[in-house]
Amino acid sequence: MTLSAVDDFYAALSAAGLPDVPADFSVVPQHQVVPRAIFVGICEFIRVFDRVTSCTAWQATALREAPAIAQARRKEVCFFSAWDFHLPPTGGWELIEFNDNGSGFVYAALINAMFYKAARLEHQKGITAPAEITAFEQHIGNLVEREALAFFEKLSDNLFLILDDAESLQRGKFFQELKLLEEIFRRRGWKSKVAVPTDLDWDGRSLQLNGQAISFVVNRSTDFFWESTDFAPLRSAYLAGGVYVAPNPFTYATRSDKRLLEWLSLPRWDNELGIAPAERQMLSEHVPETHLVRTENVEELARRKHEFVFKPLHGFAGRGLLDSAAVGHARLHRLVAHGDRYVAQRWAPKSGLEIDDATLWTDLRVWAYRGTILQLSGRASRRPDRLDLTPPGGWLPTYGAV
């Protein structure tokens, strides 16, 4: 792309509703293409993941240590669930984590569609064209409507709420994405608002925002079990069963909690969890060895620390990530003693991308709903061991191969 084409691409993204690109939100003016075999394999993996994590035995085991708010079984399915993968330069792919409230869903659609046009990728063979923006918005509306009908058996005239934490709405890079989603809902003819938990009220019959009843909540909060007192109205409405919330504590406890990566990666609990041999083969091939840090494995993990990345159990966006150089016997013992729960995940290499005489390290985020892939995106980091999206890094236009 020429410099003028890049400038036009950035201007189009900002005009479409992203934060100022690249000053406030970095997007790489190159793209990656996911090979067809990898795309097909990931499709099958996601179906296995959904089947395993919805198994009664899996859910019962996952809920043993979950708080009370997560115990009620729920039928909501989040339409922006995201699987994060690394694609090693030697080939293949590995799941790093699963997020039931992955950021960037709407941004990625805009990035992919607008870069495809700006870079004239329609003239390049072997690349699957991304959805047009209007088609993407229509599809999202259809998915939300499907979820609402499955939960309520009819569409409600009540508010479709988009909920996030106050800090994210004040300083987060994805506040404007929530506003874009709000506009998608409104163009569908639905009443919609973006709010924080403290804006909500519970009158014993309905969840409300400024006197308006709420029936459907898109939850972007990272207080995964709603432990803050700010969530008291939402907790009451959720437990009463009259409001749709996705994701929610049940889906987090049974799908997103990082401790579940241990079960996905290792076979020792398969009989208890109901994992079949064919499912085990798929999971072990594509989920890096992961261990919940416990007193009994601290010594081994300290000895093998250079093989692992250490992540907080309920962390997000790379917060609390520990470099292996900062981890040793004493540090791990302190974490366990103080109740700071971590997982150790075998380090999975990324592929490299050359831009502006620098090497960036790329990943792949795949959004899927009920086993069907909806969206691809990527990120290019300045560091191979953690996410650094400052320029020349940033979000990366991503497409599937034909």
C-alpha positions as CSV (number, residue, x, y, z in Angstrom):
1,M,0.0,0.0,0.0
2,T,1.1,3.5,-0.7
3,L,1.4,6.0,2.1
4,S,-1.6,7.9,0.9
5,A,-3.6,4.6,0.8
6,V,-2.6,3.9,4.4
7,D,-3.6,7.4,5.4
8,D,-7.0,6.9,3.7
9,F,-7.4,3.5,5.4
10,Y,-6.7,5.0,8.8
11,A,-9.0,7.9,8.2
12,A,-11.8,5.6,7.1
13,L,-11.5,3.5,10.3
14,S,-11.6,6.6,12.5
15,A,-14.6,7.9,10.6
16,A,-16.3,4.5,11.0
17,G,-16.1,4.9,14.8
18,L,-12.8,3.5,16.0
19,P,-10.6,5.6,18.2
20,D,-8.2,7.8,16.3
21,V,-6.0,5.5,14.2
22,P,-3.1,5.2,14.7
23,A,-2.6,7.7,17.5
24,D,-5.1,6.1,20.0
25,F,-5.6,2.7,18.4
26,S,-2.9,1.0,16.4
27,V,-3.7,-1.0,13.3
28,V,-1.0,-2.6,11.1
29,P,-1.3,-1.8,7.4
30,Q,-0.5,-5.3,6.4
31,H,-2.5,-8.5,6.6
32,Q,-2.3,-12.2,7.4
33,V,-4.0,-15.1,5.7
34,V,-4.9,-18.2,7.7
35,P,-4.2,-21.3,5.6
36,R,-7.3,-23.4,4.7
37,A,-6.1,-26.5,6.5
38,I,-5.6,-24.5,9.7
39,F,-9.0,-22.8,9.4
40,V,-10.8,-26.2,8.9
41,G,-8.9,-27.7,11.9
42,I,-9.8,-24.7,14.1
43,C,-13.5,-25.1,13.1
44,E,-13.4,-28.7,14.2
45,F,-11.5,-27.8,17.4
46,I,-14.2,-25.2,18.4
47,R,-16.9,-27.8,17.9
48,V,-15.0,-30.2,20.2
49,F,-14.4,-27.4,22.7
50,D,-18.2,-26.6,22.8
51,R,-19.1,-30.3,23.1
52,V,-16.7,-30.9,25.9
53,T,-17.5,-27.8,28.0
54,S,-21.2,-28.4,27.7
55,C,-21.0,-32.0,28.9
56,T,-22.8,-32.5,32.2
57,A,-19.7,-34.2,33.8
58,W,-17.5,-31.3,32.8
59,Q,-19.8,-28.7,34.1
60,A,-20.4,-30.5,37.4
61,T,-16.7,-30.7,38.0
62,A,-16.1,-27.1,37.0
63,L,-18.8,-25.9,39.4
64,R,-17.4,-27.6,42.5
65,E,-15.1,-24.7,43.3
66,A,-17.1,-22.0,41.7
67,P,-18.9,-19.4,43.8
68,A,-22.6,-19.5,44.5
69,I,-23.5,-17.0,41.8
70,A,-22.1,-19.4,39.1
71,Q,-24.1,-22.5,40.3
72,A,-27.3,-21.8,38.4
73,R,-27.1,-23.5,35.0
74,R,-27.9,-21.1,32.2
75,K,-28.7,-21.4,28.5
76,E,-27.3,-18.1,27.2
77,V,-24.7,-18.4,24.5
78,C,-22.4,-15.4,23.9
79,F,-22.3,-14.2,20.3
80,F,-18.8,-12.7,20.7
81,S,-16.9,-15.7,22.2
82,A,-13.3,-15.6,21.2
83,W,-10.6,-18.3,20.9
84,D,-7.0,-17.0,20.9
85,F,-4.4,-19.0,19.0
86,H,-0.7,-18.9,18.2
87,L,0.4,-20.1,14.8
88,P,4.0,-21.3,15.3
89,P,6.4,-20.6,12.3
90,T,7.0,-24.3,12.0
91,G,3.3,-24.9,11.3
92,G,0.2,-25.9,13.2
93,W,-1.8,-23.9,15.8
94,E,-2.3,-23.9,19.5
95,L,-5.0,-22.5,21.7
96,I,-3.7,-20.0,24.3
97,E,-7.0,-19.1,26.0
98,F,-10.7,-18.7,25.5
99,N,-12.6,-15.5,26.2
100,D,-16.4,-15.3,26.5
101,N,-16.2,-11.5,26.3
102,G,-13.4,-10.9,23.8
103,S,-12.8,-7.3,22.8
104,G,-12.5,-6.1,19.3
105,F,-15.4,-8.0,17.6
106,V,-16.9,-5.0,15.8
107,Y,-13.5,-3.3,15.3
108,A,-12.2,-6.4,13.6
109,A,-15.1,-6.4,11.1
110,L,-14.4,-2.8,10.2
111,I,-10.6,-3.4,10.0
112,N,-11.0,-6.4,7.8
113,A,-13.6,-4.9,5.4
114,M,-11.8,-1.6,5.0
115,F,-8.3,-2.9,4.6
116,Y,-9.6,-5.4,2.0
117,K,-10.9,-2.5,0.0
118,A,-8.0,-0.1,0.6
119,A,-5.4,-2.7,-0.3
120,R,-7.4,-4.0,-3.3
121,L,-7.2,-7.5,-2.0
122,E,-10.0,-8.6,-4.3
123,H,-7.3,-8.8,-7.0
124,Q,-5.3,-11.3,-5.0
125,K,-6.1,-14.9,-5.4
126,G,-6.7,-17.2,-2.5
127,I,-8.2,-14.8,0.0
128,T,-11.8,-15.1,1.3
129,A,-13.5,-11.8,1.1
130,P,-14.7,-10.5,4.5
131,A,-18.3,-9.7,5.2
132,E,-19.5,-6.3,4.1
133,I,-20.3,-4.0,7.0
134,T,-24.0,-3.9,6.4
135,A,-24.1,-7.7,6.2
136,F,-22.1,-8.1,9.3
137,E,-24.4,-5.8,11.3
138,Q,-27.4,-7.7,10.0
139,H,-25.9,-11.0,11.0
140,I,-25.1,-9.7,14.5
141,G,-28.7,-8.5,14.9
142,N,-29.9,-11.9,13.7
143,L,-27.8,-13.7,16.3
144,V,-29.0,-11.5,19.2
145,E,-32.6,-12.0,18.1
146,R,-32.0,-15.7,18.0
147,E,-30.7,-15.6,21.5
148,A,-33.5,-13.4,22.8
149,L,-36.2,-15.7,21.2
150,A,-34.5,-18.8,22.6
151,F,-34.5,-17.3,26.1
152,F,-37.9,-15.4,26.2
153,E,-39.8,-17.1,23.3
154,K,-40.5,-13.6,21.9
155,L,-38.8,-10.3,21.4
156,S,-39.2,-7.9,24.2
157,D,-39.8,-4.1,24.0
158,N,-37.5,-3.7,27.0
159,L,-34.0,-2.3,26.9
160,F,-31.1,-4.1,25.3
161,L,-28.3,-3.1,27.7
162,I,-24.5,-3.2,27.0
163,L,-22.7,-3.3,30.4
164,D,-19.1,-2.6,31.2
165,D,-17.0,-1.5,34.1
166,A,-16.6,2.3,34.8
167,E,-12.9,2.3,34.2
168,S,-13.3,0.7,30.8
169,L,-15.9,3.2,29.8
170,Q,-13.8,6.1,31.0
171,R,-10.4,5.1,29.7
172,G,-10.6,1.9,27.8
173,K,-9.9,1.6,24.1
174,F,-13.1,-0.3,23.4
175,F,-15.7,2.1,24.7
176,Q,-16.4,3.2,21.1
177,E,-16.9,-0.4,20.1
178,L,-19.7,-0.6,22.7
179,K,-21.2,2.5,21.2
180,L,-21.0,0.9,17.7
181,L,-22.8,-2.1,19.0
182,E,-25.5,0.1,20.6
183,E,-26.0,1.7,17.2
184,I,-26.4,-1.7,15.6
185,F,-29.1,-2.6,18.0
186,R,-30.9,0.8,17.5
187,R,-30.8,0.4,13.8
188,R,-32.6,-2.9,14.4
189,G,-35.3,-1.0,16.1
190,W,-34.4,-2.0,19.7
191,K,-34.0,0.4,22.6
192,S,-30.3,0.2,23.7
193,K,-28.0,1.9,26.2
194,V,-24.4,1.5,27.4
195,A,-24.2,1.6,31.2
196,V,-22.1,0.6,34.3
197,P,-23.3,-1.7,37.0
198,T,-23.9,1.2,39.5
199,D,-26.5,2.7,37.1
200,L,-28.8,-0.3,37.5
201,D,-31.7,-0.9,39.9
202,W,-33.7,-4.0,40.9
203,D,-37.2,-3.4,42.0
204,G,-38.0,-7.0,42.9
205,R,-39.6,-7.7,39.5
206,S,-37.3,-6.2,36.8
207,L,-33.8,-4.9,36.3
208,Q,-34.0,-1.2,35.4
209,L,-31.9,1.7,34.1
210,N,-33.4,5.1,34.8
211,G,-36.8,3.6,35.1
212,Q,-36.6,1.6,31.9
213,A,-36.9,-2.2,32.3
214,I,-34.0,-4.3,30.9
215,S,-34.5,-7.7,29.4
216,F,-31.2,-8.4,27.6
217,V,-27.7,-7.7,28.8
218,V,-24.5,-7.9,26.8
219,N,-22.0,-8.2,29.6
220,R,-18.4,-6.9,29.0
221,S,-17.4,-6.6,32.7
222,T,-14.2,-8.2,33.8
223,D,-15.6,-8.7,37.3
224,F,-16.3,-12.2,36.1
225,F,-18.2,-13.4,39.2
226,W,-19.8,-10.0,40.0
227,E,-18.1,-9.9,43.4
228,S,-18.3,-6.1,43.8
229,T,-21.3,-4.7,45.6
230,D,-21.8,-2.6,42.5
231,F,-23.3,-5.7,40.9
232,A,-26.0,-6.3,43.6
233,P,-28.9,-5.3,41.2
234,L,-27.6,-7.5,38.4
235,R,-27.0,-10.4,40.7
236,S,-30.6,-10.2,42.0
237,A,-32.1,-10.0,38.5
238,Y,-29.9,-12.8,37.3
239,L,-30.8,-15.1,40.1
240,A,-34.5,-14.4,39.6
241,G,-34.1,-15.7,36.1
242,G,-36.0,-13.0,34.3
243,V,-33.1,-11.3,32.5
244,Y,-30.8,-12.6,29.8
245,V,-27.1,-12.0,30.5
246,A,-24.2,-13.2,28.4
247,P,-21.5,-14.0,29.3
248,N,-22.3,-14.7,32.9
249,P,-20.7,-16.4,35.9
250,F,-21.9,-19.8,34.8
251,T,-20.4,-19.5,31.4
252,Y,-17.2,-18.1,32.9
253,A,-16.9,-21.0,35.4
254,T,-17.5,-23.7,32.8
255,R,-15.7,-22.2,29.7
256,S,-13.4,-19.2,30.3
257,D,-11.7,-19.8,33.7
258,K,-8.0,-20.3,32.9
259,R,-7.8,-23.3,35.3
260,L,-9.9,-25.2,32.7
261,L,-6.9,-25.1,30.4
262,E,-5.3,-27.7,32.6
263,W,-8.2,-30.1,32.0
264,L,-8.2,-29.3,28.3
265,S,-4.4,-29.9,27.9
266,L,-3.9,-33.0,30.1
267,P,-5.6,-36.4,30.0
268,R,-5.5,-37.4,33.7
269,W,-9.1,-36.2,34.5
270,D,-10.8,-37.5,31.3
271,N,-12.9,-40.2,32.9
272,E,-14.3,-37.7,35.4
273,L,-14.8,-35.0,32.8
274,G,-16.4,-37.2,30.2
275,I,-13.8,-36.5,27.5
276,A,-13.8,-39.2,24.8
277,P,-10.5,-40.5,23.2
278,A,-11.0,-38.7,19.9
279,E,-11.7,-35.5,21.8
280,R,-8.6,-36.0,23.9
281,Q,-6.5,-36.4,20.8
282,M,-7.7,-33.1,19.4
283,L,-7.3,-31.2,22.7
284,S,-3.9,-32.5,23.5
285,E,-2.6,-31.7,20.0
286,H,-3.7,-28.1,20.2
287,V,-3.8,-26.9,23.9
288,P,-0.3,-26.3,25.3
289,E,0.5,-28.2,28.5
290,T,-1.0,-26.1,31.4
291,H,-0.8,-26.5,35.1
292,L,-2.7,-24.8,38.0
293,V,0.1,-23.7,40.3
294,R,-0.2,-25.8,43.5
295,T,2.0,-26.6,46.4
296,E,2.7,-30.0,45.1
297,N,3.9,-28.9,41.7
298,V,5.8,-25.7,42.7
299,E,9.2,-27.4,42.6
300,E,8.8,-28.9,39.2
301,L,7.4,-25.7,37.7
302,A,10.3,-23.7,39.2
303,R,12.7,-26.2,37.7
304,R,11.0,-26.0,34.2
305,K,10.1,-22.3,34.5
306,H,11.7,-21.3,31.1
307,E,9.2,-23.6,29.4
308,F,6.2,-21.7,30.8
309,V,4.3,-18.5,30.8
310,F,2.7,-17.7,34.2
311,K,-0.7,-16.1,34.1
312,P,-3.1,-15.0,36.9
313,L,-6.2,-17.3,37.0
314,H,-8.6,-14.4,36.6
315,G,-6.4,-12.0,34.7
316,F,-7.2,-10.4,31.3
317,A,-5.4,-8.3,28.7
318,G,-2.0,-9.5,29.9
319,R,-2.4,-8.0,33.4
320,G,-0.4,-9.9,36.0
321,L,1.6,-11.9,33.5
322,L,4.9,-13.0,35.0
323,D,8.1,-13.4,33.0
324,S,9.8,-16.7,33.7
325,A,12.9,-14.8,34.7
326,A,10.9,-13.3,37.6
327,V,9.7,-16.7,38.8
328,G,11.5,-19.1,41.1
329,H,10.8,-21.5,44.0
330,A,10.3,-18.7,46.5
331,R,8.1,-16.6,44.3
332,L,5.8,-19.5,43.4
333,H,5.6,-20.6,47.1
334,R,4.5,-17.0,48.0
335,L,1.9,-17.0,45.3
336,V,0.4,-20.2,46.6
337,A,0.6,-19.2,50.3
338,H,-1.0,-15.8,49.6
339,G,-3.8,-17.4,47.6
340,D,-2.7,-15.7,44.3
341,R,-3.9,-18.3,41.9
342,Y,-1.9,-18.7,38.7
343,V,-1.6,-21.2,35.8
344,A,1.7,-22.1,34.1
345,Q,1.2,-22.6,30.4
346,R,3.9,-24.0,28.1
347,W,5.2,-21.2,26.0
348,A,3.8,-21.4,22.4
349,P,5.8,-19.6,19.7
350,K,4.2,-17.1,17.3
351,S,4.8,-16.4,13.6
352,G,6.7,-13.3,12.6
353,L,5.8,-10.4,10.4
354,E,8.3,-8.0,9.0
355,I,7.3,-4.3,8.8
356,D,9.3,-1.1,8.9
357,D,12.5,-3.1,9.4
358,A,11.1,-4.6,12.6
359,T,9.8,-8.1,13.4
360,L,6.3,-8.3,14.9
361,W,4.9,-11.4,16.4
362,T,1.4,-12.3,15.3
363,D,-1.6,-14.2,16.8
364,L,-5.0,-15.2,15.7
365,R,-8.4,-14.5,17.4
366,V,-11.3,-16.5,16.2
367,W,-14.9,-15.6,17.1
368,A,-17.5,-18.3,16.8
369,Y,-21.1,-18.8,17.8
370,R,-22.6,-22.2,18.4
371,G,-19.8,-23.9,16.5
372,T,-19.8,-21.6,13.5
373,I,-16.9,-19.2,12.9
374,L,-18.1,-15.6,12.5
375,Q,-15.0,-13.5,12.5
376,L,-11.2,-13.6,12.3
377,S,-8.8,-11.0,13.5
378,G,-5.1,-10.8,14.5
379,R,-2.7,-8.8,16.5
380,A,0.9,-8.0,15.8
381,S,3.0,-7.5,19.0
382,R,6.4,-5.9,19.3
383,R,7.4,-8.6,21.8
384,P,7.2,-12.4,21.3
385,D,6.5,-13.1,25.0
386,R,3.6,-10.7,25.7
387,L,1.2,-8.3,23.9
388,D,2.7,-5.0,23.0
389,L,0.5,-3.3,20.4
390,T,2.2,0.1,20.3
391,P,3.3,1.1,16.7
392,P,4.5,-0.5,14.5
393,G,2.5,-3.2,16.3
394,G,-1.3,-3.2,16.4
395,W,-4.4,-5.0,15.3
396,L,-3.9,-6.9,12.1
397,P,-6.3,-7.4,9.2
398,T,-6.9,-11.2,9.0
399,Y,-8.5,-13.4,6.3
400,G,-9.1,-17.0,5.7
401,A,-7.6,-18.7,2.6
402,V,-10.0,-19.9,-0.1
